[in-house]
Amino acid sequence: MTDLSVKYMGLRLKNPLIASSSPLTATAAHIEELARNGIGAVVLKSIFEEQISGEAAMMARYGNDSPEAADYLHAYLGADYMKGFIDLISEVKRKTDLPVIASINCMSKGKWVEYAGKIACAGADGLELNIFFMPDNETQASAEIESRYLGIIEAVTRSVDIPVSVKFSMRFTNIFHMMQASFNRGVRGAVLYNRFFEPDIDIDSMEYVPASGLSTPAELHKSLRDVAIATAEIPGMDISVSTGVHSGADTVKAILAGARTVQLCSTLLINGMQVIGDIDAFLTGWMERNGFGTVDDFRGLMNRKERPGDPLLERVQYMKTFPAEI
């Protein structure tokens, strides 16, 4: 009998499949449907400080332009927006038995702490910090940006008792240093990786247009190497693989590399929620064929601790891909 249950940041999940932050985790009705289809946990659609600020600014522009009015609108909209988010947490907890991980993305340190505290009090089981600062000039040093990340992380982990994860971007010189520094500041989970909406160029109109917001299975390889190294070097950090997980095979690969969970988004939007059952069935069948009773039995079997010196985790893979002569 196979057991698909896992622990992620101390939370018990019936399987390693998490619905990541997306429109599918923005309403209780959608989340109930995810639960019926067998999802293990959900990350609620991120709460963005910019949404509050932008809406308040727009209303102030077409209403009273006084600073007092703008402050009032910001406070009122912020409270209303937060209430809706907190009500969602309560409703999902009431209607399902899913672990609920909230997600926040703010601009100012004070709001990170304020929102995190309210979310924890509302009954969320965990908190995912969706942090990204977009460097757009040559004056911002890497150390300065990393310091801003760590300052937010430390402030949030000190303010809440629920487990905290960070959804990292690929744009770090040394992601392993950032993960260790975050772990030292109380973070218990790392999500690899945050996938951003990138621009494309329409060469006919010569205008910027949005690139596809959905991932492809080919993007999974961007995470596998880093997961294999991170789980060997920072064993206390629970890793969740996000970008590129579309199938049961992708899920097995991520766990073999060392991930505790995977996060599903694009595949749910492309294939529908029934893909959860397909992945679950594939994982069960693969485990039975290979004699694994639990997910932990094979988790990390291909990380760097288990495969020390594997050349495909090092620079030599470049030489293997592009030989000197063709």
N, C-alpha and C positions, 0 to 999 in steps of 0.2 A: 504494500500500500504506500503510494507516494504522498509525501507531505510537502505542499508548496508554501507553507507559512514561513515568514521571515520576520526578523526584527530590523527596523530602520530607525535610528536615533532613539532607541528604546521603545518604540511603538511596535505593537504586534500587528502584522498584516497577514491576511489569509493567503496572499500570494504576492509576488514581487512587482505587480503591475500597478503603477500610479498614473492617474490622469493628471497631466500637468496643467498649469495655468493656461486657460483658453476660454473662448466663449462657451464651451461645453461645461465649464465649471463655474459659470456665472449665475446660474439659477438652481433652485432646489429641485425643480422638475427634471432638468437635465441630469443632475447628480443622482437623483433617484433612479433614473434610467441606467446610468453608469453602474450603480450598485446592482440592479437587476441583471445586468450583463456580466457581473463577476469581478468588477474592478477591486483592487486591494485597498486603495486609499485615493484621496483627491487633494490636489493643490488648488485652492480657490483662485479665480481670476484676480490678478494683482490689483491692489488699490494704489492708484497713482496720485501723488500730491498735485501734479500738473493739471489733472482733470478738475480738481477743486479750484485751483488758482485760475485756470483758463476760463472756466464757467463764470466765476466771480468777476473776472476782468471784463468779460463780454457783457454781462448784465450791467456793470457799472458804466460801461461805455455808452450804453443806450438808455441809461437812467440818470441817477444823480452822480455827478462826477466828483463829489466831495470825498476827501480821504476817509472821513468818518463812515460815509455810506459804503465805500469800498471795503473797509475793515469789517463792517457789519455783515455785508454779503459774504465775504470770505469765511467768517466765523459761522454764519448760518448754513451756508452750503456745505462747509466742512462737517458740521455736526450732522446734517441730514444725510450726507454721503456715508459717513461713518456709521450712522444708525442703520442704514440699509445693509451695509456689510456685516455688521454685528448680528442683525436679524437673520441674515443668510446663514451665518455660522450656527446660530441657535436652531434654525429650522432644519438644517441638514443633520445636526446632532440628534434632533428629536425624531426625524423620519428615517434615518439610516443608522447602521452600526459602523459606518466607515470612519477610520481615522481622518480627521480634517486638518489639513495644513494650510494656514493662511499665507498669503504672499503680499509683500508691500514693496513699493518703489517710491522713494521720496527724494526731494532735492536738498532739504535742510536737515541737519543732525537732530534738531529738536523734534521735528515731525517723525523721524524714524522711531525715536524713543516713545513719543506720545502715542502713535498708532500701534506700536508693538504692545505697549501696556494695555491698551483698550482691547486689542485682539486676544491677548492672553486671558484677560478677565471675562471675555465673552465665551470662553470654553473651547477655543481652538486647541488641538492636541499638539501642534507644532507650528513653527513659523519659518518661512523661506524668505530670505532677504534677496531681492532682485536688484542688485547694485550694478550700475554701469555709468562711468563718467567718460564721455566721448572727448578725447583730446583733439583739439582743432587748431592748435598753434604750436610753435616750436619752443615756447617758454615753459611749458609744463613738463617738468622732469618726471621720470617714471617713479622715482622714490616718493615724490609729492603725491601722486595719484594713489599709490599703494598706501600711503599714510592715511589718506582720506578714507579709503576702504576700511582699514583696520580701526580707525577711530569710530566709525559708525558701528562696526561689528562689536567692539568692546562696549560701547554705550548700550547697545540693544541687549546683549547677553547679560549684562549686569542688571538690566531693568526687568527681565522676565524669568520665570521659573520653567517655562516650557522649552523643549529642545529646539535649537535654532540651526538652520542650514543656510548655506550661501550658494546662490546660482551664479557660478563664475562665467566670465567670458574667456575666449581663447587668447585675448590680447594682453597677455602678461609675458614678460621676459622669462620668468621662472614660476610656473603655476604651482610647483611643489613647495616652494618657499611660501607663497601666499596661503596655501592650504595649511601648512604647518603653523604659520603665524596666526591664522584664524582659529585653528584647533587650540592653540595655546591661550586664546582669548575666549574660550568657551563654546565655540562652534562644534557641533557634533555631526553635521552632514555637509557634503559638497555635491552639488549638481553640475555635471559636466555634459553639455555646455549650454550657456545662454545663446540663443540664436536670434539675431537681430534682423529687422526689416532693412534690407540694403537697397540702395538706389541702382537703377539701370539707366541707360540713355537711349532714347528713341532717336535714331540717326536721321529720320525723315523730318520730324518736327524740331529736332535738336533741343529737346527738353528732357529733364529728369523725370523718370517714371518709376513706380515701385517695382522692385524685382519680386519674384515669387516668395511668398512668406512661408511656404511649406518645405519641409526637409525631404530628402530622398534617402533610401537605404545606403547609398554610396557614402553618405556623410558619417556613418557610424565609425569608420576607421579613424576619424579624427579624435575620437575619445578612447579607443581601445588601448593604445599604447600608454596614454597618460593614466588610465585606470590601472593598468597592469603594474606601473611603477608606483603610483600613489598608494595603492593598497599594500604594497610591500614595505614602503618607506614610512607610511603614516597609518599603521594598522588600526588605530583607534578611530579614525575618521570613516564614517559610513558614506559610501559613494553611490549616487544615483546617476545613471546614464540617461541623458535626455535626447540630444540630437541624433537622428538617424535610426531610431528603433521603430521598425515597421512590422516585424514578424516574430514568430517563435524562435527562428534561428538567430535573429538579431539579439533576442533576449538571452538565449543560451550563451552566445559569444560574450555579451556584456558581463554575465555572472562568472563565466570561466576566467575572465580577466580580473575579476575581483569585486564587481559591483554587487551591492545588496539588493538594489531595486533598479527598475527602469521606469522612465516617464514617457507616456504616450500622448501625442498630440496630433501630428500630421496624419498618422495612420487612422486615427479615429475620424478625422474630418474627411479623409479620402475614402475609406472603406466602411465606415459606419461602426457603431458600437459592438456589432457582432464579432469584430476582429478580436475583442478581448477574449471571448470563448475560444476562438481559433488559436490564439497564442497560448492560452491555458492548456488546451488539449495537446498542442505540440510539445510544450514543456513537460507535461506528464508523460507522454509517450517516449520522449527522448530519455527522460530519467529512468523509465522502466527498462528500456532497451540497454542502457548502460549500467544498470544495477545501482542507481543512486536512490536512496530512500527519502532524503531531504535535500533541500536546496543548498544548505551549508556543506553537504557532502562533496559538492563539486565547485563551490564558490572559491575563486582564487587559484584553482589548479594550474592556471596558466599565467599567474602574475610573476613578477620578477623574482620574488622569493623562491617560488617553486621552479622557475626556469632561469636560474642565474646565468648570466653571460649569453643569453639567447641573442644571436646577432640581429634578428629582426626587430629587437627593441632598441637597437643602437644605431649609430651612424652608418654601419656597413650596409644597411638595407638600401641606401642610395646607390652604392656601388653594385649591388645585386640587380637593382632595377635598371640602371643605366651602365652597362658594361663598357669597357674602354673601346671595344670594337664591335661592330654590328655586321 
